[in-house]
Amino acid sequence: MRRIVLSEFMSLDGVIEDPGGAEGYEHGGWSFKFQDPEGMAYKLDEVMEHDAMLLGRVTYEGFAAAWPGITDEVGFAERMNSMPKHVVSSTLTELGWNNSTLLRGSVAEAVAELKEQPGGDILVAGSATLAQALMAHDLIDEYRLMVFPIVLGSGKRLFPKQAVPPLVLKLEQCRQLGSGTLILTYAPAREA
């Protein structure tokens, strides 16, 4: 069975909104204050080790506007552009970025079916609304949080104040980067 791996850039106070600065959030681009070669290598390895991406509409639109026009020497852009992308949206009707498929209907059912298909793990990047829906249905198998040493005070948070049942996570790995950013890897502590 394929696993769903959620990867998020997060501030110390839990904000995940607009780390790249493309969405118009008042503090957008906050992650760029902590450029770290070790963190960039981690993100490259992460995208290379997954077979597909699962994205919400806002993240998909941001990625689709940026990645097709980007090239780099290490192959990150090529991988982003070539890997299969599954997009959850109730408003989009067409997807222009290559290798993109629209998932319709129940998010829980569509993602559960996707997990049953042959292939490797699926990476969820950003996509706050989708991430919360996946949490609510216990569909996330691994949480990868890059926690940046910044407090933003406002913005979308990964963990909502309500509508998600209590979530117990087990720390699998903790790594500190030179920038002060922490990479925390958690697995759901599911009952056997």
C-alpha positions as CSV (number, residue, x, y, z in Angstrom):
1,M,0.0,0.0,0.0
2,R,1.2,3.5,-0.9
3,R,1.8,5.9,2.0
4,I,0.8,9.6,2.1
5,V,3.6,11.8,3.4
6,L,2.7,15.3,4.4
7,S,5.6,17.8,4.1
8,E,5.1,21.3,5.4
9,F,7.2,24.5,6.0
10,M,6.0,25.8,9.4
11,S,6.7,28.7,11.7
12,L,7.3,28.2,15.4
13,D,3.7,29.3,16.0
14,G,2.3,26.7,13.5
15,V,1.7,28.9,10.5
16,I,2.1,27.2,7.1
17,E,0.7,30.0,4.9
18,D,2.6,31.3,1.9
19,P,6.2,30.3,2.8
20,G,7.2,31.1,-0.8
21,G,5.6,34.5,-1.1
22,A,3.3,33.8,-4.1
23,E,-0.1,34.0,-2.4
24,G,-0.3,37.6,-1.1
25,Y,-0.2,36.8,2.6
26,E,1.2,39.8,4.6
27,H,4.3,37.8,5.7
28,G,4.6,35.8,2.5
29,G,8.1,34.5,1.6
30,W,9.0,34.0,5.3
31,S,11.0,30.8,4.6
32,F,13.5,32.6,2.4
33,K,15.0,34.2,5.5
34,F,16.5,30.8,6.4
35,Q,18.1,29.5,3.2
36,D,20.2,26.5,4.1
37,P,22.1,24.2,1.7
38,E,21.3,21.2,4.0
39,G,17.6,22.0,3.9
40,M,17.7,22.4,0.1
41,A,19.4,19.0,-0.2
42,Y,16.7,17.5,2.1
43,K,13.9,18.9,-0.1
44,L,15.7,17.5,-3.2
45,D,16.0,14.1,-1.7
46,E,12.4,14.2,-0.6
47,V,10.9,15.0,-4.0
48,M,13.2,12.4,-5.7
49,E,12.1,9.6,-3.3
50,H,8.4,10.0,-3.9
51,D,6.5,8.7,-7.0
52,A,3.7,11.3,-7.1
53,M,2.4,14.4,-5.5
54,L,-1.1,15.1,-4.0
55,L,-2.0,18.8,-4.1
56,G,-4.9,21.1,-3.2
57,R,-6.0,23.7,-5.6
58,V,-4.1,26.7,-4.2
59,T,-0.8,24.9,-4.0
60,Y,-1.3,23.3,-7.5
61,E,-2.0,26.7,-9.1
62,G,1.1,28.2,-7.5
63,F,3.3,25.3,-8.5
64,A,1.8,25.1,-12.0
65,A,2.5,28.8,-12.6
66,A,6.1,28.5,-11.4
67,W,7.7,25.1,-12.1
68,P,7.2,24.7,-15.9
69,G,9.5,27.7,-16.5
70,I,12.2,26.7,-14.1
71,T,15.4,24.7,-14.8
72,D,18.2,23.8,-12.4
73,E,21.4,21.8,-12.4
74,V,20.4,19.2,-9.7
75,G,17.1,18.0,-11.4
76,F,14.6,19.3,-8.8
77,A,12.6,21.2,-11.4
78,E,12.7,18.3,-13.9
79,R,11.3,16.0,-11.2
80,M,8.6,18.4,-10.2
81,N,7.5,18.8,-13.8
82,S,7.6,15.1,-14.7
83,M,6.2,13.4,-11.7
84,P,2.5,12.5,-11.6
85,K,0.4,15.1,-9.8
86,H,-3.1,14.3,-8.3
87,V,-5.1,17.5,-7.6
88,V,-8.0,17.8,-5.2
89,S,-10.4,20.6,-6.3
90,S,-14.1,21.2,-6.5
91,T,-13.6,24.3,-8.7
92,L,-11.0,23.4,-11.3
93,T,-12.1,21.8,-14.5
94,E,-8.8,21.7,-16.4
95,L,-5.3,21.1,-15.4
96,G,-2.6,22.5,-17.6
97,W,0.5,21.3,-15.9
98,N,1.7,18.0,-17.4
99,N,1.1,14.7,-15.7
100,S,-1.7,16.2,-13.6
101,T,-5.0,14.4,-12.8
102,L,-8.0,15.9,-11.2
103,L,-9.6,14.0,-8.2
104,R,-13.3,14.6,-7.8
105,G,-15.9,13.6,-5.3
106,S,-15.1,12.6,-1.7
107,V,-11.5,13.4,-0.8
108,A,-11.4,10.5,1.7
109,E,-12.6,8.0,-0.9
110,A,-10.4,9.3,-3.7
111,V,-7.2,9.3,-1.6
112,A,-8.0,5.9,-0.1
113,E,-8.3,4.5,-3.7
114,L,-5.1,6.3,-4.7
115,K,-3.3,4.6,-1.7
116,E,-4.4,1.2,-3.0
117,Q,-3.0,1.7,-6.5
118,P,0.5,0.3,-7.4
119,G,3.4,2.6,-6.9
120,G,5.5,4.3,-4.3
121,D,4.7,6.9,-1.7
122,I,2.8,10.1,-2.4
123,L,4.0,13.5,-1.2
124,V,1.6,16.2,-0.1
125,A,3.2,19.7,-0.1
126,G,1.5,22.7,1.3
127,S,-2.2,22.3,0.6
128,A,-3.5,23.4,4.0
129,T,-7.2,22.6,3.4
130,L,-6.3,19.2,1.8
131,A,-3.9,18.4,4.7
132,Q,-6.6,19.1,7.3
133,A,-9.1,16.9,5.4
134,L,-6.6,14.1,5.2
135,M,-5.9,14.4,8.9
136,A,-9.6,14.3,9.7
137,H,-9.8,10.9,7.8
138,D,-6.6,9.5,9.2
139,L,-5.0,9.2,5.8
140,I,-1.6,10.7,6.5
141,D,1.1,8.1,7.2
142,E,4.0,10.4,7.9
143,Y,4.3,14.1,8.9
144,R,7.5,16.0,7.8
145,L,7.6,19.4,9.4
146,M,10.4,21.9,8.6
147,V,10.0,24.2,11.6
148,F,11.6,27.6,11.0
149,P,12.8,29.8,13.8
150,I,10.2,32.6,13.2
151,V,7.0,33.6,14.9
152,L,4.5,35.1,12.4
153,G,1.5,35.7,14.7
154,S,-1.2,35.2,12.1
155,G,-1.9,33.0,9.1
156,K,-3.2,29.6,8.2
157,R,-2.1,26.9,10.6
158,L,-1.6,23.2,9.8
159,F,-3.5,22.0,12.9
160,P,-7.0,23.6,13.1
161,K,-8.6,24.6,16.4
162,Q,-11.4,22.1,15.8
163,A,-12.9,19.5,13.4
164,V,-9.9,17.1,13.7
165,P,-10.1,14.4,16.3
166,P,-7.2,14.3,18.8
167,L,-4.1,13.4,16.9
168,V,-1.2,11.6,18.7
169,L,2.1,11.6,16.8
170,K,5.2,9.7,17.5
171,L,8.5,11.4,16.9
172,E,10.6,9.4,14.4
173,Q,13.4,11.8,13.7
174,C,14.6,15.2,14.7
175,R,17.3,17.1,12.8
176,Q,18.6,20.6,13.3
177,L,20.0,22.6,10.4
178,G,22.6,25.3,10.6
179,S,19.9,28.0,10.1
180,G,18.2,26.9,13.3
181,T,15.4,25.2,11.3
182,L,14.3,21.8,12.6
183,I,13.2,18.9,10.5
184,L,10.8,16.9,12.5
185,T,9.4,13.6,11.2
186,Y,6.4,12.1,13.0
187,A,4.2,9.0,12.4
188,P,0.6,8.7,13.7
189,A,0.5,6.7,16.9
190,R,-2.3,4.5,15.6
191,E,-3.8,1.9,17.9
192,A,-3.0,-1.7,16.9
